[in-house]
Amino acid sequence: MDHLVPVRVDHHVHLNSPAIQAFLPDFCASVRRFGPCDPALTTPHSVQDLLAEMDRAGIQRAMVLSNGYLAESPMMDSQRPDAADLMRAANDWTVELSRNYPKRLSAFIAVDPIRPTALPEIARWRGNPSVAGIKLHLTSSGVDLRRDSDVAALAVVFRAAAQARFALVIHMRTQRMDYGAPDMQHFVNDVLPAAGDTPVQIADAGGWGGIDSATLSALGAFANAIQANPRRFRHVWFDLSGVWTDKSSAADKQALVALIRRIGLEHFLPSSDWPYNGDNLTDEYTRVYPQLPLTEKEWAIIRGNVAPYAR
């Protein structure tokens, strides 16, 4: 690609708060039944590390997503009695980043949508100008989009976010082995309407990193729904953090491109998932991103997209 339009905003990065960093050894020991923690999760990174990478890559602003939801995850085999305190401390620390670097970083607090702490935590930050939105992670929270009670709880959280005027970033993929189109249909019909016009960002293009049949199935269901009623999704975006890697096949990348074109380029946001896909933002945006076979004109649109809550 001869000329790369600069990425101004990275819509999906992480920094572990001290509370979460200290919690991670216990968490990773507990979740071994799901697989070992990626070393990138447990390697400490500072805000100075992030800002330096942003400067090298020419990125002006980043959305920092709290990892506070990990503290209350049911993946922990025996829940810590101070789990709610850890969640709140992680959110406090993330919001402080936004206060300290208001021109560079925006903060998303995190809650577990099926915990009784979710609504009080959203209410605690309501009206705070340093909070851009709320991060939800359905895998870590054990949410099942085919369980009525979980869907109802998720809709309540979406409604609370809308009332507080907080954007939403949601990691959609659940723990179900057959995750895909049926889950998206429940989300689109029973959860998304509760957000009203509140911006909703679907993390990892509906998957959890990498391209596989489940991710393509979920994104395909979105494509069908968007083509049927585009106005219903004018406030919905998909971030591209870690969706394809050096290991992704040419066929999978072509299938992803076809879905991006069906959904519409304006719905896709440049995002890195830093530092989980590597801590070199320049490499991510100049080497990994162009591996997806979009045209230069299409890439210019996506790389220049900025969500309203990131401006």
CORCORUR-V57110 format. One line per field, one symbol per residue. ss: DSSP state (2 for helix, 1 for strand, 0 for the rest). phi: phi as a letter, one per 20 degrees, with the letter a starting at -180 (. if undefined). burial: 1 if it has 9 or more other ideal C-beta (glycine too) atoms within 8 Angstrom, else 0. A space follows every 10 residues. Layout:
# CORCORUR-V57110
ss=???
phi=???
burial=???
This chain:
# CORCORUR-V57110
ss=0000000011 1110000222 2222222222 2222000022 2200002222 2222222000 1111100222 2200000000 0022222222 2222222222 0000111111 0000002222 2222200000 1111111222 2000000222 2222222222 2222001111 1000000000 2222222222 0222200001 1122220000 0022222222 2222222202 2220011110 0000000002 2222222222 2220222110 0001000000 2222222222 2000022222 2222000222 0
phi=.fcdffeece eacccffgff gffggfffff egfepfffgf feffcdffff ffffffemee bceeefegff fdffffenff fegfffffff fgffffgfff cfedcdddfc cefdefffff ffffdgnefe deacdccfff emfdfddgff ffffffffff fffemdfcdc effdeffdgr ggffffffed dggffleffc defllndbon dbffffffff ffgfffffbg ffdfddcced fmfccfefff ffffffgffg fffogfeddf bdmgefdodd fffgeddfgf ffeefffffg fffefcfffd e
burial=0001001011 1111111011 1011011101 1000001001 1100101011 1011001010 1111111111 1110110001 0011011111 1111101100 1001111111 1111101110 1110110000 1111111111 1111100001 1111111111 1101011111 1111000011 1111111101 1101100111 1111111011 1001111111 1110110000 0010011111 1111100100 0111111011 1110101111 1111111010 1111100111 1100000111 1110111011 0
